[in-house]
Amino acid sequence: MRLIYTERQKQFREEIRDWLAAHVPKAPLPSFDTEEGFEAHRRWEATLFEGRWSAVTWPKEYGGRGCDLIEWLIFEEEYWRAGAPLRVNQNGVFLLAPTLMEYGSDEQKARFLPRMASGQDIWAQGWSEPGAGSDMAAIRSRAVRDGDHYVINGQKTWSTRAVWADWLFGMFRTDPASSRHHGLTFILLPLDLPGITIRPIKQLNGLPGFAEIFFDDVRVPVENRLGDEGAGWNVAMATAGFERGLMLRSPARFQQTARKLVDLYLRHRESADADPGIRDAVMKSWMDAEAYTLATYRTASRLGKGAKIGAEASTNKIFWSELDLLMHETAMRILGPYGELMPEAPDGGPFGHEHAAWLDGFLFAQAGPIYAGTNEIQRNIIAERMLGLPR
Ligand SMILES: Cc1cc2nc3c(=O)[nH]c(=O)nc-3n(C[C@H](O)[C@H](O)[C@H](O)COP(=O)(O)OP(=O)(O)OC[C@H]3O[C@@H](n4cnc5c(N)ncnc54)[C@H](O)[C@@H]3O)c2cc1C
């Protein structure tokens, strides 16, 4: 493959670069796992929307630009290089939206997509339950039909950003006699309905990055169902494909971390070279980030010709989550004892205050092999569907 950008793609890159240079906040926003930071990131989503940059792959009628996957990769490269804020509505824009486009009615698309693109509605994902994580078919939360409403009872957990989010897309058991992946339904609901209790859960960094959600006779109109009643499993599998596939974590994110790691190493080479393994790990990090980028370009061009991503999404997910761990562990080795300082520590010695961002990234990287389906589950998928091994 010879990767040469067209004139149109080069112009597109210039356009986004100029826009980001003029609009990216000069100082980093507070974490979106605080109330203040959540609202600041919501305002950033609105700014992106005004520039029509919040959902570049969506059709124009819903606020997008109709970009193909290569243009999306270019957008992401510029976005991460500019140090722009993390996307508080990633569950909506990158996971629910493609699912809505595939399974939603025209009314649902018109109702939900523009408000999602502008950050008016921030979405959380409600699949996991205390007894249903890897084994999602064990979902027990019920949605019982009562006229033109569903009445929901049960509990969800680990719902990212549900503490301040506006809406939830969840999976509920609508057929009480069903088991496993039958009888489940995909439902969209506002998180301020009567009967909903949200209990924040602290992440490793101490911030309430996710929540438990309790449902006590919560009434949701039937029109909020996505796809057919009882067909939720298929709808959810489409979402999971988007989650593990390209959209959740673009290669640009890891290229940016790799660049920062190389920079950290070069500035502290004298002390870092005391452990020759660090130099190797820095080089491997950079090469793996480049390899993942090239592999993604290849996948994107295949998908552009009509191919489906399939089980390859699982290999991607394992690769980026392990790479993210490697890069942050390597940074912690360079930082040495300063890496353990909490962000509020006044003095990071020779590292100034940069230890704070690396520690935060290191703690979050631990979650990579767990969310979006654990890496053990991805390995099962690869074994069965790609290698044809017995169950
Ligand atoms: C940062 C973060 C954000 C999250 N955000 C959300 C969210 O927004 N919405 C949501 O619904 N969920 C979310 N989750 C939950 C996530 O989807 C689950 O944690 C994940 O699916 C694993 O489920 P579990 O925690 O119940 O672990 P379990 O399923 O109990 O697994 C425990 C261990 O057993 C292993 N295991 C289980 N089954 C098998 C098997 N068949 N073969 C081999 N090994 C197996 C697992 O790999 C794991 O190591 C999030 C999780 C994290 C860490």
The ligand as an SDF file (V2000), in Angstrom:
LIG
                    3D

 53 58  0  0  0  0  0  0  0  0999 V2000
  -13.3390    2.3550   32.8100 C   0  0  0  0  0  0  0  0  0  0  0  0
  -14.5280    1.4810   32.5970 C   0  0  0  0  0  0  0  0  0  0  0  0
  -15.6560    2.0250   32.0100 C   0  0  0  0  0  0  0  0  0  0  0  0
  -16.8000    1.2450   31.8360 C   0  0  0  0  0  0  0  0  0  0  0  0
  -17.9060    1.8420   31.2730 N   0  0  0  0  0  0  0  0  0  0  0  0
  -19.0370    1.1200   31.1480 C   0  0  0  0  0  0  0  0  0  0  0  0
  -20.2230    1.7430   30.6450 C   0  0  0  0  0  0  0  0  0  0  0  0
  -20.2350    2.9450   30.3390 O   0  0  0  0  0  0  0  0  0  0  0  0
  -21.3380    1.0060   30.5470 N   0  0  0  0  0  0  0  0  0  0  0  0
  -21.3640   -0.3100   30.8800 C   0  0  0  0  0  0  0  0  0  0  0  0
  -22.4090   -0.9240   30.7310 O   0  0  0  0  0  0  0  0  0  0  0  0
  -20.2600   -0.9470   31.3620 N   0  0  0  0  0  0  0  0  0  0  0  0
  -19.1020   -0.2470   31.5020 C   0  0  0  0  0  0  0  0  0  0  0  0
  -17.9730   -0.8500   32.0130 N   0  0  0  0  0  0  0  0  0  0  0  0
  -18.0530   -2.2360   32.4760 C   0  0  0  0  0  0  0  0  0  0  0  0
  -17.3260   -3.2120   31.5910 C   0  0  0  0  0  0  0  0  0  0  0  0
  -18.0280   -3.4220   30.4010 O   0  0  0  0  0  0  0  0  0  0  0  0
  -17.1770   -4.5170   32.4020 C   0  0  0  0  0  0  0  0  0  0  0  0
  -16.3260   -4.2310   33.4950 O   0  0  0  0  0  0  0  0  0  0  0  0
  -16.5960   -5.6370   31.5730 C   0  0  0  0  0  0  0  0  0  0  0  0
  -17.4970   -6.0450   30.5860 O   0  0  0  0  0  0  0  0  0  0  0  0
  -16.2430   -6.8590   32.4650 C   0  0  0  0  0  0  0  0  0  0  0  0
  -17.3260   -7.2270   33.2420 O   0  0  0  0  0  0  0  0  0  0  0  0
  -17.1610   -7.4220   34.8190 P   0  0  0  0  0  0  0  0  0  0  0  0
  -16.5020   -6.2110   35.3830 O   0  0  0  0  0  0  0  0  0  0  0  0
  -18.4730   -7.8280   35.3760 O   0  0  0  0  0  0  0  0  0  0  0  0
  -16.1050   -8.6130   35.0080 O   0  0  0  0  0  0  0  0  0  0  0  0
  -16.4030  -10.1730   34.8750 P   0  0  0  0  0  0  0  0  0  0  0  0
  -17.2330  -10.4180   33.6660 O   0  0  0  0  0  0  0  0  0  0  0  0
  -16.9130  -10.6500   36.1760 O   0  0  0  0  0  0  0  0  0  0  0  0
  -14.9590  -10.7380   34.5970 O   0  0  0  0  0  0  0  0  0  0  0  0
  -13.9970  -10.9570   35.6500 C   0  0  0  0  0  0  0  0  0  0  0  0
  -12.7500  -11.5750   35.0210 C   0  0  0  0  0  0  0  0  0  0  0  0
  -13.0780  -12.8710   34.4580 O   0  0  0  0  0  0  0  0  0  0  0  0
  -12.7360  -12.9270   33.0860 C   0  0  0  0  0  0  0  0  0  0  0  0
  -13.7160  -13.7110   32.3450 N   0  0  0  0  0  0  0  0  0  0  0  0
  -15.0740  -13.6130   32.4480 C   0  0  0  0  0  0  0  0  0  0  0  0
  -15.6630  -14.4610   31.5770 N   0  0  0  0  0  0  0  0  0  0  0  0
  -14.6640  -15.1040   30.9110 C   0  0  0  0  0  0  0  0  0  0  0  0
  -14.6350  -16.1010   29.8800 C   0  0  0  0  0  0  0  0  0  0  0  0
  -15.7580  -16.5870   29.3340 N   0  0  0  0  0  0  0  0  0  0  0  0
  -13.4260  -16.4850   29.4090 N   0  0  0  0  0  0  0  0  0  0  0  0
  -12.2490  -15.9890   29.9280 C   0  0  0  0  0  0  0  0  0  0  0  0
  -12.2380  -15.0540   30.9220 N   0  0  0  0  0  0  0  0  0  0  0  0
  -13.4190  -14.6150   31.3990 C   0  0  0  0  0  0  0  0  0  0  0  0
  -12.7490  -11.4540   32.6170 C   0  0  0  0  0  0  0  0  0  0  0  0
  -11.9440  -11.2670   31.4730 O   0  0  0  0  0  0  0  0  0  0  0  0
  -12.1950  -10.7410   33.8430 C   0  0  0  0  0  0  0  0  0  0  0  0
  -10.7950  -10.8070   33.8740 O   0  0  0  0  0  0  0  0  0  0  0  0
  -16.8150   -0.1160   32.2100 C   0  0  0  0  0  0  0  0  0  0  0  0
  -15.6660   -0.6690   32.7930 C   0  0  0  0  0  0  0  0  0  0  0  0
  -14.5460    0.1150   32.9990 C   0  0  0  0  0  0  0  0  0  0  0  0
  -13.3330   -0.5000   33.6340 C   0  0  0  0  0  0  0  0  0  0  0  0
  1  2  1  0
  2  3  1  0
  2 52  2  0
  3  4  2  0
  4  5  1  0
  4 50  1  0
  5  6  2  0
  6  7  1  0
  6 13  1  0
  7  8  2  0
  7  9  1  0
  9 10  1  0
 10 11  2  0
 10 12  1  0
 12 13  2  0
 13 14  1  0
 14 15  1  0
 14 50  1  0
 15 16  1  0
 16 17  1  0
 16 18  1  0
 18 19  1  0
 18 20  1  0
 20 21  1  0
 20 22  1  0
 22 23  1  0
 23 24  1  0
 24 25  2  0
 24 26  1  0
 24 27  1  0
 27 28  1  0
 28 29  2  0
 28 30  1  0
 28 31  1  0
 31 32  1  0
 32 33  1  0
 33 34  1  0
 33 48  1  0
 34 35  1  0
 35 36  1  0
 35 46  1  0
 36 37  1  0
 36 45  1  0
 37 38  2  0
 38 39  1  0
 39 40  1  0
 39 45  2  0
 40 41  1  0
 40 42  2  0
 42 43  1  0
 43 44  2  0
 44 45  1  0
 46 47  1  0
 46 48  1  0
 48 49  1  0
 50 51  2  0
 51 52  1  0
 52 53  1  0
M  END
$$$$
